[in-house]
Amino acid sequence: MGLNLYHTLLFTGQFIITLSAAAQWLPVGTGGNAYSIETHNGALFAGNLGGAIQRSTDHGDTWTETNTGITAASNWCLSSAQGILFCGTQFGAAFRSTDDGTTWENIGLLGAARGFIEHNDTLYACQWYGGGVDYSTDGGATWQDTDTLIGANGFWPMISVNGDLLVGGQTGGVRRITHSTDVWTSSNTGLANTEVYSFTTVGDILFAGLGNGGGVYRSDDFGATWTASGLDGNIVYALHAMDTLLFAGTSNAGVFMSSDSGATWTAFNTGLNNLQVARLTSDGVYLYAGTLGGGVNRYGITTGVAEQRDRTIGISAYPVPCDGRLTTAIELDAASEITAQLLDAAGRVVAEQRTGVRPAGPHQLIWNLEAVAPGIYCCRVVAGTVHGSVRVLVE
């Protein structure tokens, strides 16, 4: 089943997420330059570069100013880490809130902090103007410098992956360390340029959004090497993953979505009031975009949670494990056409079968998987308006 913007079904173990294009993006809250949006302890926070931080507990329907203690109106980073909410400002100090944004505490001049993240029980902050990356072992009360990042500056994204901390720079590309006292090393092999603005992961696949028209790059070895993954010609300020759906926010073309781990992309902009997207996040109910000029926009996500045994289609697969020949057993409640796909851990379709209309009752699909690499797969089946999935182990 290919990408269908009118009804996209995403299977995740025993759960399914539905995105429907009958819905569309909706501006929520005040406009302006929403450089920073973050979900924290059940609330949504938005920071306007020239205004106050706002908090919403109803998915953006209403907002309350929550700026007590902030002494700079240039906030451009909100991050939730170690149960604490952090704010970085472009031209002033950084701040933290331990009471969900009610009050803020000045934690020092961190050189335009652009992000905070926890890695191996240590808190890190990256800085846009010359400060590199600092670390804290006391929740941000005090800070120490990591090793100097020679030849790199303008740090924005950070991600903790496979035991390493990766940081991206406006110059210098991707750098990595394992521990706070390590020397930073480069991880740029294969990148089109070394202007890196965003990271995310889909399973074990790491993605980076590049500047200077570089688009999206992916790494299947946790950043050791990179390959192009589409959207070339775009500056990709934001990346966000929801299970196996991948979203990219660009500097002037809005949001794109990929359901096949970056192999193909589709514009996802219906209703979006501004195509300059600086930040993407989600809270399980909505996908949010922070735009430069249009404030915060949201897109509705319908999450239906249902165990496989409660679905109106029954599926089983055997033998377990499978060594080349697999049988999928399907029980239809009504006559239907059947589409069955085998997906790898990255969400890529490695095998597919389609049938004509089959009558109600039991059916079997036989798979020859001798050419399929060993691993864990998902067999998903769509029959008319019903669906189901089952895990498959190939040896």
C-alpha positions in Angstrom: 0.0 0.0 0.0 1.7 3.2 -1.2 1.5 6.6 0.4 -2.1 7.9 0.2 -2.5 11.4 1.6 -6.2 10.8 2.0 -5.8 7.9 4.3 -2.4 6.8 5.5 -2.2 3.8 7.8 0.9 3.3 9.9 1.2 -0.1 11.7 3.4 0.0 14.9 3.3 -3.4 16.5 -0.2 -3.7 17.9 -1.1 -0.1 17.2 -2.2 2.0 14.2 -1.9 5.7 13.6 -4.1 7.4 11.0 -3.4 10.7 9.2 -6.3 11.9 7.2 -6.0 14.7 4.6 -9.7 15.5 5.3 -8.0 17.4 8.1 -5.5 20.2 7.5 -3.0 22.4 9.3 -4.7 25.0 11.5 -2.9 28.1 13.0 -3.2 28.2 16.8 -2.2 30.9 19.2 -0.5 34.1 18.2 1.5 34.5 15.0 5.1 35.7 14.7 8.4 33.8 14.6 7.8 30.6 16.5 11.5 29.4 16.5 10.8 27.2 19.5 8.0 24.8 20.3 8.2 22.0 22.8 5.9 19.5 24.6 6.7 19.1 28.3 4.7 17.3 31.0 1.5 17.3 29.1 1.6 20.9 28.0 2.7 22.7 24.8 5.1 25.6 25.0 5.9 28.1 22.3 8.5 30.8 22.2 8.3 33.8 19.9 11.6 35.3 19.0 10.5 38.8 19.9 7.9 38.0 22.6 7.0 36.0 25.6 6.9 32.2 26.1 3.3 30.9 26.0 1.9 27.6 27.4 -1.2 25.7 26.3 -2.8 22.7 28.1 -5.5 22.2 25.4 -3.3 21.6 22.3 -3.1 25.2 21.3 -6.7 26.2 21.6 -5.9 28.7 24.4 -2.5 30.1 25.6 -1.2 31.6 28.8 1.9 33.7 29.1 4.5 32.0 31.2 7.5 34.3 31.2 8.2 35.1 34.9 11.9 35.3 35.3 12.8 35.6 31.6 14.8 38.7 31.1 15.4 38.5 27.3 12.7 38.7 24.6 14.8 36.8 22.1 14.0 33.2 23.1 14.7 30.8 20.2 15.1 27.4 22.0 12.8 25.4 24.2 14.0 21.9 25.3 12.7 19.4 27.8 15.4 17.3 29.4 15.8 15.5 32.7 12.3 16.6 33.7 13.3 20.3 33.4 12.2 22.8 30.8 15.0 24.9 29.3 15.0 28.2 27.3 17.9 29.5 25.3 17.8 33.1 24.1 19.6 34.6 21.1 21.1 37.7 22.8 21.0 36.9 26.6 21.2 34.2 29.2 19.7 30.7 29.3 17.0 29.8 31.7 15.5 26.7 33.3 12.1 26.0 34.9 11.5 23.2 37.4 7.8 24.1 37.8 6.5 23.5 34.2 7.2 27.0 33.0 5.5 28.9 35.9 8.8 30.5 36.9 12.3 30.6 35.3 15.8 30.7 36.7 18.8 32.3 35.0 21.5 29.7 34.5 24.1 31.9 32.9 25.4 33.2 29.6 25.7 30.1 27.4 26.4 31.9 24.2 22.9 31.8 22.6 22.0 28.3 23.7 20.2 26.5 20.8 19.4 23.1 22.4 19.6 21.0 25.6 19.7 17.2 25.7 20.4 14.4 28.2 23.1 11.9 27.1 24.4 9.1 29.4 22.9 10.8 32.5 24.6 14.1 31.7 23.0 17.3 30.5 24.4 19.1 27.4 23.8 22.5 25.9 24.9 23.6 22.4 25.5 27.2 21.5 25.1 29.2 18.3 27.6 31.9 18.9 31.1 30.6 19.5 30.6 28.7 22.8 30.6 25.2 21.5 29.0 22.5 23.7 28.8 22.7 27.5 27.8 19.9 30.0 26.2 19.9 33.4 26.0 17.2 36.1 23.6 19.1 38.3 20.6 19.7 36.2 22.0 22.9 34.6 22.9 24.8 37.8 26.6 24.9 36.8 28.3 24.2 33.4 31.7 23.0 32.1 33.1 23.2 28.6 33.5 20.1 26.5 36.5 19.8 24.2 36.9 22.7 21.7 35.1 22.0 18.4 37.8 23.2 16.0 36.6 24.4 12.6 32.9 24.3 13.6 30.4 26.8 15.0 26.7 27.7 14.9 25.5 24.6 16.8 21.8 23.8 16.6 20.8 20.1 16.7 22.0 17.4 19.1 21.0 13.7 19.3 22.0 10.8 21.5 22.3 7.7 19.5 23.9 4.3 20.0 25.9 5.5 23.0 27.3 8.7 21.3 26.3 12.3 21.4 26.1 14.0 18.0 26.0 17.7 17.4 25.4 19.5 14.1 27.0 22.9 13.2 26.3 25.6 10.7 29.9 25.0 9.8 31.9 21.9 10.5 29.0 19.4 10.0 28.5 16.5 12.4 30.8 16.0 15.4 30.5 13.2 18.0 31.7 12.2 21.5 30.8 9.4 23.8 31.7 11.0 27.2 31.8 14.7 28.2 35.7 14.7 28.4 36.2 13.1 25.0 37.8 14.9 22.0 35.1 15.6 19.3 35.5 13.7 16.0 34.0 14.4 12.6 31.2 12.2 11.2 30.7 13.8 7.8 31.5 11.0 5.3 29.0 11.2 2.4 27.4 14.5 3.3 26.8 17.0 0.5 27.9 19.9 2.7 28.7 20.5 6.4 25.8 22.8 7.3 23.6 20.6 9.6 20.4 21.9 11.1 18.4 18.9 12.3 18.5 15.2 13.4 16.0 12.5 14.1 15.8 8.7 14.0 13.4 6.2 12.6 14.2 2.9 14.3 18.0 2.5 13.9 18.2 4.9 10.9 19.6 8.3 11.7 18.5 11.3 9.6 20.1 14.8 9.2 18.6 17.9 7.7 21.2 20.0 5.8 21.4 23.7 4.9 22.6 25.2 1.6 20.1 23.1 -0.3 21.4 19.8 0.9 18.1 18.3 1.8 17.9 15.2 3.9 20.6 12.6 4.5 20.4 9.2 6.2 22.8 7.0 8.0 22.4 3.3 8.6 25.5 3.1 10.8 24.7 5.8 13.4 26.4 8.6 11.6 29.6 7.0 10.5 28.6 7.4 6.8 25.7 9.2 5.1 23.7 8.9 1.9 21.3 11.3 0.2 17.7 10.8 1.2 15.8 13.3 -0.9 14.5 16.9 -0.7 17.7 18.2 -2.4 17.5 21.9 -3.1 15.9 22.5 0.3 17.2 23.8 3.6 15.8 21.4 6.2 15.5 23.2 9.5 13.4 20.5 11.3 13.1 16.8 11.3 10.5 14.8 13.4 9.6 11.1 13.5 6.3 9.5 14.6 7.1 5.8 14.7 7.9 5.1 11.0 6.5 8.4 9.6 9.2 11.0 8.9 8.4 14.7 8.6 10.8 17.5 7.4 10.3 21.2 7.8 12.0 23.4 5.2 13.1 27.0 4.9 10.6 28.0 2.2 8.7 24.9 1.0 6.8 23.9 4.1 6.5 20.4 5.5 7.1 17.1 3.7 6.2 13.6 4.8 7.9 10.2 4.1 6.4 6.9 5.0 9.3 4.8 3.5 12.2 6.1 5.5 13.1 8.9 3.2 13.0 7.1 -0.1 10.1 9.3 -1.3 8.6 12.5 0.0 5.2 14.2 -0.4 4.4 17.8 0.4 2.2 18.1 3.5 1.1 21.7 3.5 -2.7 21.9 3.2 -3.8 24.8 5.4 -0.3 25.7 6.5 -0.2 29.5 6.8 3.6 29.9 6.4 6.1 27.8 4.5 9.1 28.7 6.6 9.2 25.9 9.2 11.8 26.1 12.0 10.5 23.4 14.3 8.3 20.2 14.4 7.1 18.3 17.3 4.1 16.2 18.4 2.1 15.1 21.5 0.3 12.0 20.3 -2.8 14.0 19.3 -1.4 16.7 17.0 1.7 17.4 14.9 2.9 20.9 15.5 4.9 23.2 13.2 6.7 26.3 14.4 6.9 28.8 11.5 8.8 32.0 10.9 5.9 34.5 10.4 2.9 32.3 11.0 3.4 31.2 14.6 2.3 27.7 15.5 0.3 25.4 13.3 -1.1 22.0 14.2 -2.3 19.0 12.3 -4.7 16.4 13.8 -3.5 12.9 14.3 -6.2 10.2 15.0 -4.6 7.5 17.1 -6.7 4.3 17.2 -5.3 1.8 19.7 -6.5 -1.8 19.2 -4.9 -5.1 19.8 -4.7 -7.5 16.9 -7.1 -10.0 18.4 -9.8 -7.3 18.5 -9.6 -6.4 14.9 -12.1 -7.7 12.4 -9.4 -9.6 10.4 -7.4 -12.5 11.9 -3.8 -13.0 10.9 -1.2 -15.6 11.7 2.2 -16.5 10.2 4.2 -19.7 10.3 6.6 -21.3 10.7 8.4 -19.3 13.4 11.2 -18.7 12.6 10.9 -18.8 8.9 13.8 -20.1 6.8 12.7 -19.3 3.3 9.0 -20.3 3.0 6.3 -18.5 5.0 2.6 -19.0 5.1 0.3 -16.1 6.2 -3.2 -17.3 7.3 -6.0 -14.8 7.0 -9.6 -15.1 8.2 -12.0 -12.8 6.2 -15.4 -11.8 7.7 -16.6 -10.6 4.3 -15.5 -10.9 0.7 -12.6 -8.6 0.0 -9.5 -8.0 -2.1 -6.3 -8.7 -0.1 -3.1 -6.6 -0.1 -0.3 -8.1 2.0 3.2 -6.6 2.5 6.3 -7.6 4.2 8.2 -4.6 5.7 11.6 -4.5 7.2 12.6 -2.7 10.4 13.0 0.6 8.5 9.5 0.4 7.1 10.6 -0.6 3.6 8.4 -3.0 1.6 10.5 -6.0 0.7 7.7 -8.2 -0.7 4.1 -7.8 -1.6 1.1 -9.8 -2.7 -2.3 -8.6 -4.1 -5.3 -10.9 -4.7 -8.6 -10.5 -6.5 -11.8 -10.6 -4.4 -11.7 -13.6 -2.0 -14.8 -14.9 -0.3 -15.4 -14.8 3.5 -13.5 -17.5 5.4 -10.0 -18.7 5.8 -7.2 -18.0 3.2 -3.5 -18.6 2.9 -0.8 -16.6 1.2 2.5 -18.4 0.5 5.7 -16.4 0.5 9.1 -17.4 -1.0 11.6 -15.4 1.2 14.8 -17.2 0.2 16.2 -13.8 -1.1 15.2 -11.9 2.0 17.9 -11.0 4.6 17.5 -12.5 8.1 15.8 -10.3 10.6 12.5 -9.2 12.1 9.8 -8.1 9.7 6.2 -7.0 9.9 3.6 -8.6 7.7 0.7 -6.3 7.2 -2.6 -7.0 5.5 -5.4 -4.8 4.2 -8.6 -6.4 3.2 -11.3 -3.9 2.2 -11.8 -1.6 5.2 -10.1 -3.8 7.7 -6.5 -4.5 8.5 -4.0 -6.4 10.7 -0.4 -7.1 11.1 1.9 -9.8 12.6 5.6 -10.0 13.3 7.7 -12.4 11.2 11.2 -13.7 12.0 13.3 -14.7 9.0 16.5 -16.8 9.6 
